Every structure is written in C-alpha cells, then in structure tokens.
C-alpha cells in the first residue's frame, strides 16, 4: 500500500503568507468550481479580504527587513571604533575627575557607585 504524501503547512510567517496567498488566488481563479467552497466557517470567501491585507503587510515587512539590514550595514562597521573611543574617553575623564566620577554623567555615561567590599569574617585561630 502506498504511503500518504506529506503536505507541509509552513510555520514561518512569511512562507505561510505566501502559501495562503497562492491558495486564495487559485480558489478565486476557479470560482464556483473551487473544491474549497465546501469548507465551513471561516471560509476563504469570509477571510479573503484578510488574506490580501496580511499578504500586503508581509510584503511591507520584507521590504522593511531589507532596509533594516542595509541600515545595520551602515552602522555596524563603526561599532568597534566607537567602543574604543568611548572607552578611552571614559578613562581620560575618570583621570580628570578622579575626585568626582559622577561628573562623567554629564557626558552621558552611567556612573554606578561602587560598594565598599565587606570585610572578610575573621576565622578563629586554630588551637
């Protein structure tokens, strides 16, 4: 006996929107001859407008992801240099404001007050 074929429904939202759009388009193309007309509520006719809206949103999402990727490409090459410059600036300002490190807050640094270490408990001498 032949095995039943496996037909996958994508979990990835983009792939799901692509499949849904294709199924809906074929359903519309077949019109009154579509075998999907027998489906109970919600039907393709009920959700059709939502399909078009969701597919359009997915297309926009993919466009924005491409734009975002390009923006990361513009920003990321500078991060190592900026980190180094900020680190050296911090060190210079700490040297200048050794008596008042909170002054680095004027430059935008988060200054966290250091907590004095707790003195280690004295162990009793061995007798």
N, CA and C of each residue as an Amber inpcrd file, in Angstrom:
protein
   381
   0.8420000  -1.1680000   0.0000000   0.0000000   0.0000000   0.0000000
   0.8980000   1.2460000   0.0000000   0.5760000   2.1910000  -0.8580000
   1.3740000   3.4090000  -0.9760000   1.1590000   4.2920000   0.2430000
   2.2410000   4.9480000   0.6350000   2.1490000   5.8500000   1.7780000
   1.5080000   7.1540000   1.3470000   0.8020000   7.7330000   2.2520000
   0.1440000   9.0180000   2.0150000   1.2200000  10.1090000   1.9390000
   1.1470000  10.9940000   0.9370000   2.1780000  12.0390000   0.8460000
   2.0520000  13.0340000   2.0050000   3.1500000  13.6020000   2.3340000
   3.1940000  14.6010000   3.4090000   3.1070000  15.9790000   2.7730000
   2.1550000  16.7840000   3.1930000   1.9810000  18.1430000   2.6800000
   2.1520000  19.0910000   3.8640000   3.1590000  19.9210000   3.7970000
   3.5630000  20.7400000   4.9400000   2.9070000  22.1200000   4.8910000
   2.4400000  22.5570000   6.0510000   1.9820000  23.9380000   6.2350000
   3.1360000  24.6610000   6.9220000   3.6840000  25.7000000   6.2890000
   4.8520000  26.3840000   6.8730000   4.5380000  27.0330000   8.2190000
   5.5230000  27.0110000   9.0970000   5.4050000  27.7060000  10.3780000
   5.9430000  29.1320000  10.2830000   6.8800000  29.3490000   9.3520000
   7.4440000  30.6780000   9.1320000   6.3380000  31.6010000   8.6130000
   6.1030000  32.7420000   9.2660000   5.0180000  33.6320000   8.8460000
   5.0980000  34.0690000   7.3830000   6.2950000  34.3660000   6.9130000
   6.4410000  34.7910000   5.5260000   6.0510000  33.7030000   4.5510000
   6.5070000  32.4850000   4.8330000   6.1700000  31.3480000   3.9720000
   4.6850000  31.0110000   4.0730000   4.1120000  31.1440000   5.2710000
   2.6880000  30.9010000   5.4540000   1.8630000  31.9050000   4.6480000
   2.2640000  33.1800000   4.6770000   1.5390000  34.1960000   3.9130000
   1.6290000  33.9200000   2.4100000   2.7950000  33.4650000   1.9700000
   2.9740000  33.1410000   0.5550000   2.0340000  32.0130000   0.1470000
   2.0070000  30.9350000   0.9360000   1.1340000  29.8040000   0.6550000
  -0.3310000  30.2320000   0.6840000  -0.7160000  30.9630000   1.7100000
  -2.1080000  31.3950000   1.8540000  -2.5380000  32.2420000   0.6650000
  -1.6650000  33.1340000   0.2360000  -1.9810000  33.9640000  -0.9300000
  -2.1610000  33.1350000  -2.1870000  -1.3140000  32.1140000  -2.3600000
  -1.4110000  31.2490000  -3.5440000  -2.6880000  30.4110000  -3.5110000
  -3.0240000  29.8540000  -2.3510000  -4.2520000  29.0510000  -2.2270000
  -5.4690000  29.9240000  -2.5090000  -5.4850000  31.1220000  -1.9370000
  -6.6240000  32.0300000  -2.1400000  -6.7370000  32.4460000  -3.6020000
  -5.6150000  32.7130000  -4.2260000  -5.6380000  33.1020000  -5.6440000
  -6.1990000  31.9720000  -6.5110000  -5.7890000  30.7410000  -6.2310000
  -6.2950000  29.5980000  -7.0020000  -7.7870000  29.3950000  -6.7350000
  -8.2030000  29.5760000  -5.4950000  -9.6170000  29.4620000  -5.1340000
 -10.4330000  30.4910000  -5.9130000  -9.9490000  31.7010000  -5.9720000
 -10.6590000  32.7490000  -6.7110000 -10.6840000  32.4520000  -8.2050000
  -9.5750000  31.9650000  -8.7250000  -9.4730000  31.6510000 -10.1510000
 -10.5070000  30.5900000 -10.5560000 -10.6910000  29.5820000  -9.7020000
 -11.6320000  28.5080000 -10.0100000 -13.0840000  28.9180000  -9.7910000
 -13.2890000  29.9520000  -8.9890000 -14.6420000  30.4740000  -8.7600000
 -15.5910000  29.4230000  -8.2300000 -16.7370000  29.2270000  -8.9240000
 -17.7610000  28.2830000  -8.4680000 -17.3250000  26.8310000  -8.6140000
 -16.2020000  26.5850000  -9.2840000 -15.6940000  25.2180000  -9.4530000
 -14.6360000  24.8590000  -8.4030000 -14.3560000  25.7670000  -7.4830000
 -13.3370000  25.5240000  -6.4760000 -13.7940000  24.4540000  -5.4920000
 -12.9780000  23.4250000  -5.2640000 -13.3390000  22.4140000  -4.2790000
 -13.3120000  22.9500000  -2.8410000 -12.7740000  24.1540000  -2.6540000
 -12.6910000  24.7340000  -1.3110000 -13.9900000  25.4100000  -0.8780000
 -14.9820000  25.4520000  -1.7740000 -16.2690000  26.0500000  -1.4220000
 -17.0000000  25.2430000  -0.3510000 -16.6190000  23.9830000  -0.1670000
 -17.3060000  23.1390000   0.8190000 -16.8360000  23.3870000   2.2460000
 -15.7880000  24.1550000   2.4170000 -15.2640000  24.4100000   3.7640000
 -16.2750000  25.1880000   4.6000000 -16.3720000  24.7980000   5.8810000
 -17.2390000  25.5160000   6.8190000 -16.5470000  26.7920000   7.2770000
 -17.2960000  27.5800000   8.0190000 -16.8200000  28.8610000   8.5100000
 -15.6310000  28.6760000   9.4500000 -14.5850000  29.4670000   9.3600000
 -14.4260000  30.5440000   8.3910000 -14.0240000  30.0050000   7.0150000
 -14.5590000  30.6180000   6.0010000 -14.3130000  30.1880000   4.6260000
 -13.3260000  31.1270000   3.9520000 -12.8840000  30.7040000   2.7840000
 -11.9790000  31.5620000   2.0100000 -12.6910000  32.8430000   1.6020000
 -13.9780000  32.7710000   1.3520000 -14.7240000  33.9850000   0.9820000
 -14.8380000  34.9370000   2.1650000 -14.9530000  34.3930000   3.3740000
 -15.0280000  35.2380000   4.5660000 -13.6740000  35.8630000   4.9030000
 -12.6240000  35.0740000   4.7650000 -11.2930000  35.5540000   5.1600000
 -10.4850000  36.1490000   4.0020000 -11.0220000  36.0800000   2.8130000
 -10.3030000  36.5760000   1.6360000  -9.7580000  37.9900000   1.7790000
 -10.5850000  38.9480000   2.1960000 -10.0570000  40.3050000   2.3710000
  -8.9220000  40.3640000   3.3990000  -9.0160000  39.5420000   4.4440000
  -7.9490000  39.4880000   5.4570000  -6.6670000  38.9140000   4.8590000
  -6.8170000  37.9500000   3.9540000  -5.6550000  37.3510000   3.2990000
  -4.9060000  38.4270000   2.5240000  -5.6340000  39.2070000   1.7630000
  -4.9950000  40.2550000   0.9620000  -4.2910000  41.2790000   1.8470000
  -4.9260000  41.6520000   2.9460000  -4.3290000  42.6130000   3.8760000
  -3.0630000  42.0360000   4.5090000  -3.1400000  40.7690000   4.9480000
  -1.9910000  40.1350000   5.6110000  -0.8400000  39.9220000   4.6380000
  -1.1420000  39.5460000   3.4110000  -0.0870000  39.3600000   2.4030000
   0.5750000  40.7010000   2.1040000  -0.2140000  41.7620000   1.9920000
   0.3560000  43.0960000   1.7580000   1.2450000  43.5040000   2.9340000
   0.8210000  43.1940000   4.1610000   1.6310000  43.5060000   5.3400000
   2.9360000  42.7190000   5.3080000   2.8810000  41.4540000   4.8900000
   4.0910000  40.6330000   4.8120000   5.0640000  41.2000000   3.7860000
   4.5430000  41.6530000   2.6660000   5.4030000  42.2620000   1.6390000
   6.0970000  43.4910000   2.2180000   5.3600000  44.3050000   2.9480000
   5.9320000  45.5140000   3.5730000   6.9710000  45.1320000   4.6190000
   6.6880000  44.0870000   5.4010000   7.6390000  43.6120000   6.4160000
   8.9540000  43.2230000   5.7520000   8.8740000  42.4870000   4.6590000
  10.0820000  42.0460000   3.9680000  10.8640000  43.2240000   3.3920000
  10.1440000  44.2390000   2.8930000  10.8230000  45.4450000   2.4040000
  11.5490000  46.1500000   3.5410000  10.8690000  46.2730000   4.6820000
  11.4770000  46.9450000   5.8370000  12.6590000  46.1550000   6.3840000
  12.5670000  44.8190000   6.3460000  13.6930000  43.9950000   6.8050000
  14.9200000  44.2170000   5.9210000  14.7030000  44.3620000   4.6150000
  15.8220000  44.6410000   3.7050000  16.4210000  46.0100000   4.0140000
  15.5440000  46.9880000   4.2490000  16.0160000  48.3340000   4.5850000
  16.7730000  48.3200000   5.9130000  16.2410000  47.5840000   6.8870000
  16.8890000  47.4720000   8.1900000  18.2550000  46.8110000   8.0640000
  18.3460000  45.7840000   7.2460000  19.6150000  45.1050000   7.0310000
  20.6390000  46.0760000   6.4220000  20.1960000  46.9070000   5.5020000
  21.0910000  47.8990000   4.9030000  21.5430000  48.9130000   5.9520000
  20.6240000  49.3210000   6.8220000  20.9820000  50.2820000   7.8730000
  21.9830000  49.6820000   8.8540000  21.7970000  48.4110000   9.2190000
  22.7790000  47.7440000  10.0740000  24.1420000  47.7180000   9.3800000
  24.1200000  47.5200000   8.0740000  25.3630000  47.5050000   7.3090000
  26.0750000  48.8480000   7.3290000  25.3250000  49.9200000   7.4340000
  25.9230000  51.2580000   7.5320000  26.4550000  51.5270000   8.9370000
  25.7610000  51.0060000   9.9370000  26.1210000  51.2880000  11.3270000
  27.2220000  50.3830000  11.8620000  27.0960000  49.0990000  11.6560000
  27.9340000  48.1130000  12.3250000  29.4370000  48.2670000  12.1070000
  29.9050000  48.6870000  10.9270000  31.3560000  48.8210000  10.7660000
  31.9890000  49.8560000  11.7080000  31.1880000  50.7350000  12.2690000
  31.7010000  51.7980000  13.1440000  31.7120000  51.4010000  14.6240000
  31.0260000  50.3250000  14.9760000  30.8420000  49.9970000  16.3940000
  32.1540000  49.7680000  17.1370000  33.0780000  49.0500000  16.5470000
  34.3460000  48.7720000  17.2400000  35.1210000  50.0660000  17.4890000
  35.1470000  50.9520000  16.5080000  35.8460000  52.2360000  16.6770000
  35.1830000  53.0880000  17.7400000  33.8480000  53.1120000  17.7310000
  33.1250000  53.9090000  18.7240000  33.3180000  53.3480000  20.1270000
  33.3200000  52.0260000  20.2480000  33.5400000  51.4090000  21.5590000
  34.9110000  51.7890000  22.0920000  35.9130000  51.7140000  21.2320000
  37.2730000  52.0770000  21.6360000  37.3460000  53.5550000  22.0240000
  36.7360000  54.4220000  21.2360000  36.7640000  55.8600000  21.5170000
  36.0450000  56.1660000  22.8240000  34.8980000  55.5300000  23.0500000
  34.1690000  55.7380000  24.3050000  34.9800000  55.2390000  25.4970000
  35.6270000  54.0970000  25.3450000  36.4390000  53.5350000  26.4380000
  37.6000000  54.4850000  26.7790000  38.2890000  54.9770000  25.7480000
  39.4100000  55.8880000  26.0020000  38.9260000  57.2060000  26.5760000
  37.7590000  57.6740000  26.1290000  37.1800000  58.9120000  26.6770000
  36.8270000  58.7200000  28.1420000  36.2280000  57.5790000  28.4660000
  35.8930000  57.2770000  29.8550000  37.1370000  57.3000000  30.7290000
  38.1920000  56.6330000  30.2460000  39.4180000  56.5570000  31.0330000
  40.0310000  57.9440000  31.2380000  40.0180000  58.7670000  30.2090000
  40.5560000  60.1310000  30.3000000  39.7370000  60.9620000  31.2830000
  38.4060000  60.8470000  31.1700000  37.5440000  61.6240000  32.0610000
  37.6450000  61.1390000  33.5010000  37.8020000  59.8280000  33.7090000
  37.9840000  59.3220000  35.0690000  39.2700000  59.8590000  35.6810000
  40.3120000  59.9890000  34.8650000  41.5680000  60.5420000  35.3720000
  41.3810000  62.0170000  35.7350000  40.6650000  62.7510000  34.8950000
  40.4500000  64.1810000  35.1370000  39.5180000  64.4130000  36.3260000
  38.5040000  63.5670000  36.4730000  37.5100000  63.7450000  37.5330000
  37.6250000  62.6400000  38.5880000  38.8390000  62.3140000  38.9650000
  39.0640000  61.2250000  39.9310000  38.3390000  61.4880000  41.2550000
  38.2700000  62.7530000  41.6600000  37.6250000  63.0840000  42.9280000
  36.0970000  63.0680000  42.8070000  35.5900000  63.1870000  41.5850000
  34.1360000  63.2290000  41.3800000  33.7580000  62.4640000  40.1140000
  33.8060000  61.1400000  40.1410000  33.4900000  60.3460000  38.9500000
  32.0670000  60.5690000  38.4330000  31.1730000  61.0460000  39.2960000
  29.7960000  61.3000000  38.8750000  29.7360000  62.3390000  37.7630000
  30.7920000  63.1410000  37.6330000  30.8360000  64.1620000  36.5790000
  30.7800000  63.5300000  35.1900000  31.1220000  62.2470000  35.0670000
  31.0520000  61.5730000  33.7720000  29.6060000  61.4450000  33.2910000
  28.6740000  61.5610000  34.2290000  27.2570000  61.5610000  33.8610000
  26.9190000  62.7230000  32.9520000  27.6590000  63.8280000  33.0600000
  27.4390000  64.9810000  32.1810000  27.7230000  64.6320000  30.7270000
  28.5500000  63.6180000  30.5240000  28.9050000  63.1880000  29.1720000
  28.0020000  62.0580000  28.6860000  27.0670000  61.6150000  29.5350000
  26.1550000  60.5540000  29.1440000  26.5030000  59.1830000  29.6840000
  27.6140000  59.0810000  30.4100000  27.9940000  57.7880000  30.9750000
  27.0890000  57.4600000  32.1600000  26.7620000  56.1750000  32.3190000
  26.0780000  55.7130000  33.5250000  27.1580000  55.4580000  34.5610000
  27.0860000  56.2070000  35.6520000  28.0770000  56.0590000  36.7170000
  27.4060000  55.3150000  37.8640000  27.9250000  54.1470000  38.1450000
  27.3690000  53.3050000  39.2020000  28.2980000  53.3930000  40.4050000
  27.7300000  53.8260000  41.5080000  28.5380000  53.9760000  42.7160000
  29.0640000  52.6170000  43.1520000  30.3480000  52.5800000  43.4340000
  30.9750000  51.3390000  43.8850000  30.6170000  51.0970000  45.3460000
  30.3230000  49.8710000  45.6560000  30.0060000  49.4890000  47.0290000
  31.2940000  48.9920000  47.6740000  31.5430000  49.4730000  48.8750000
  32.7580000  49.0570000  49.5790000  32.6790000  47.5620000  49.8430000
  33.7720000  46.8630000  49.6050000  33.7500000  45.4240000  49.8620000
  33.5680000  45.1340000  51.3420000  32.8410000  44.0960000  51.6290000
  32.5920000  43.6900000  53.0170000  33.8600000  43.0200000  53.5250000
  34.2870000  43.4160000  54.7330000  35.4940000  42.8170000  55.3130000
  35.2390000  41.3380000  55.5370000  36.2120000  40.5550000  55.1780000
  36.0880000  39.1000000  55.3430000  35.9680000  38.7760000  56.8260000
  35.0890000  37.8550000  57.1480000  34.9180000  37.4610000  58.5440000
  36.2010000  36.8340000  59.0380000  36.5940000  37.2240000  60.2480000
  37.8430000  36.6690000  60.8050000  37.5830000  35.2650000  61.2590000
  38.4900000  34.3820000  60.8890000  38.3960000  32.9950000  61.3300000
  39.0920000  32.8690000  62.6870000  38.5040000  32.0870000  63.5670000
  39.1690000  31.8840000  64.8750000  40.4770000  31.1500000  64.6710000
  41.4340000  31.5140000  65.4590000  42.7440000  30.8760000  65.3780000
  42.6220000  29.4350000  65.7980000  43.3540000  28.5810000  65.1320000
  43.3670000  27.1500000  65.4890000  44.0740000  26.9670000  66.8270000
  43.5030000  26.2150000  67.6670000  44.1100000  25.9700000  68.9770000
  44.9120000  24.7250000  68.9970000
